[in-house]
Amino acid sequence: MIQNKKWYTVVELMVGILIFTIWFLSAYLLVYSAINSSTKSKNEIIASNIAREQIELVKNIRDTNWLRNNNFDNLSDFSGSWYLGDYKYYIIENDYNIDSPIKIKNLNSSFNWTKNDVLNSSELRLCIDDMWRYIHPNNPSDCHKRTTFYSFLKVDKLITKNTITNMPIIVTWAYRIESIVINTEKWYNEFNINTIITDWKK
C-alpha cells in the first residue's frame, strides 16, 4: 500500500511538472510573439514615415520650381530633369539647411533594384545622427548609430497608351515616383509608396 502511495506521488509530481512546463512555454511564446509583433509594427511605422518623407521632398521640389518659374521637373543639382534615362534611382533627404534644404544624389547607373545591390550599397543605408534623425551619412563621423534601414527613390517616365492605335505615349507633364524603404532587422522587408507628380501649370 505504501509503495502504491509513493507511485501516485511520483505520477502526481510528473503531471504537475508537465502542466507547469506547458504553462511556462505558453507564457514564453506569448511574450515572444508580443515582442516580435511590437518590433515589426515599430519598423513598419519608421519605414512608412521615411517613405512618405521622400515623396514630400519631391513634391517640395516641384512646388519650389513652380514658384521660381522653373520647369516642374528641374533639379538644381543636375542639368535637365529627372529623365536622365529610361528610369533612374536617387537618394533624397532633408538636409536641414536653409540654403539647400533638400539633398539629392543620383545613384550609380549600374545600380539595379535587387536585394544584392541594395545590401551591398553603403550609400543607401540609413543611420541616426546626433540629433536622432534618419540620414544617409556623407562620412562616418555623421553617423551616431547605424540602422537596418535602406532608402531610395525610383523615378520613371509616365507612359500611357493611345486608345485608337494602342501605341505607348510618354506623358511629358508628369512622372512616376516610387519611394522605397527596406528594413533588414530580421529578414528583408520592402515598403513602397507610389505616386504621380504632375506639372500644375498644365
N, C-alpha and C positions, 0 to 999 in steps of 0.2 A: 504494500500500500504506500509506504514512504517513497519507494522508487517511482511509482506512478505519479505522486505529487511532484517529485523532482522533475520528471519528464514533462508534466504540464507546465511547470515553472519555466523550463528551458524553451518550450514551444511559445509560451506567452511572451517571453523575453525576445525571441526571434521575430514574432509578429509585431511587437512594439517597435523593434529596431527597423523592420521593414516599413511600417507606417510612418515613422519619423523620417526615414530616408526619402520616401516618396514625397512627403510634405516638404522637406528641405529642398529637394531637387525642383519641385514645382515652384516654390517661392523664388529659388535662384533663377530659374528660367523666366519667370515673370519679371523680375527685376532686370535681368539681362536684356529681355525684349523691350522693356520700357526705356532703358538707357539707349539702346540701338535706335529705337524709334525717335527718341528725342534728338540724338545726334543727326539722324537723317533729315529730320524736319529743320533743324538749325542750318544744316548745309544747303538745303533747298531754298531757304529764305535768303541766305547770303548770296547764292548763285543767281536767284531771280532779281535781287536788288542790283547786283553788278551788271547783269544783262540789261536791265531797264536803264541803268545809268548810261551805258554805252549808246543805247538808242536815243536817249535825251540829248546826249552830247552831239550826235549827228543832226538832230533837229535844231539844236542851238546854232550849229554851223550854217545850216540852211537859212534860219531866220536872220542871223547876222549878215549873211550875204545879201539877203533881200533888203535889209535896212541900208546897207552900204552900196546898193545898186550894182552888185556883182551878180554873175551867174549863180543860180541857186546851188550848183554842184561844185563851185570853186573851192579849192583848198589853198590856203596861204602858203603851206609848206611845199606844194608841188605846182608845177606848171600844168595847166589843163584841168582835168576834172577827175572824178573817181574812176572813170573808164580808161584805165591805162592798158587794159587788155580785155579779154572776154569776161574775166572776173578777177578780183583782187582781194587780198587779205590784208587787214590793217590791225594795228594796236591803237586804241584810242582811250584816253582817260583824262580826267580833270587834273590839271597841273597846279591848281590853287595859286595861280599867278595872275596879277591884274593885267600885265602887258600881253601875255599869251596864255589865257586860261585853259585852253584845250591842247593837249599833246597828241599828235598823230604820227604814227610811224608805219611806213609801208613795209610789209613783210617780204622777205626774200622771194623772188619769183619761183624758186624751186620748191617752196613750201606747198604741201598738199594737206588737205584736212583729213589726215589719217591719225590713228592712235599713236603710231610710232613717231610721226613728225611732231605731234603735239608734245608728247612726253620727252622728246629729245631737244625741245626748244626752250632754252633758258629765258628767252625774250618773253614768252607767253606766260611764264609762271608769275603769279602774284605773290607779293609779300606785304607785310604790315609795317608801315613806317612808325617813327617815334610818336606820331600823333594818332595812331591806331586807325589809319586809313589804308585801304587796299590799293596798292600801286604796282606798276611794272618798274622795278628799280633801274636807274641808269648805271649805278655802280653799287657794289656790295655794301658800302657804308650807308646807303639809303635804306637798307633792309634791316628792320628791327627784329622781325620774326618771319620765317618762311612759312608759306601756307601750302595746301594741297590743291589750290585753285589755279586754273589757267583760263585766260580770256582773250578773245579776238573778234574781229568783225569780218564778215564776208559781204562784199559789195558787188552786186550783179546787175547786169542790164535787165530792164523790164521788157519782156518780149510778149507781144500779143499776136493774134492771127487775123488776117483778112478773112471775113466770113464768106466772101464770094470765091476768092482764089485759094483760100486755105494756106496762104503764104505767110511766113513769120514777119512781123513788123517790130522794129525796135522803137520803143517809146522814148523820145528824146527829152521829155519833160518830167521824167520820173525814174527812179531806180529802186531796186530791191535791196533791203538791208537785212542781214541775219546776224544777230548778236549771239555769240556762243560762249558759254562758260562751262568749264569741265572741272569736276571735283574727283580726286583720286584717293580720298581718305581710306576707304575700304575696298572700293572697286571703281572702275572707270565709268563715271556718270556724266552725261552731257545734258545741258539745259540750254534750250534755244528759244529766242524770241524773234519773230519775223515782222517786218513792216515794209510799207512802200513810202518812200519820201518823194513828194511831188513839188513842182515849181508852182508857188502860189500865184505867180503872175500870169499863168496860162489859163 
